[in-house]
Amino acid sequence: MLTTGGMTGRLDKLERAGLLRRSPDPHDRRGLQVTLTEEGLRLIDAAVVAGLAEQTEALSALDEQSSRQLADLLRELLLATER
């Protein structure tokens, strides 16, 4: 969903911020491997924790029956996409 130029621009910004590093792909001279730095990993971990907290907060509005119904519907949707 991004052009190569769009991806390069995003990676450039993240690299300048110290969140990732790029290195040559040992299996393909045309490519690069992108690795998160320690700071990048810390940021991702914090984002995941914050995202899970938001999801938990949103789901807390549902009663037990609605929560079960949602879980059933999501399971059905997941199975349909795996076919």
Secondary structure by P-SEA (a helix, b strand, c coil): cccaaaaaaaaaaaaaacccccccccccccbbbbbbcaaaaaaaaaaaaaaaaaaaaaaccccaaaaaaaaaaaaaaaaaaac
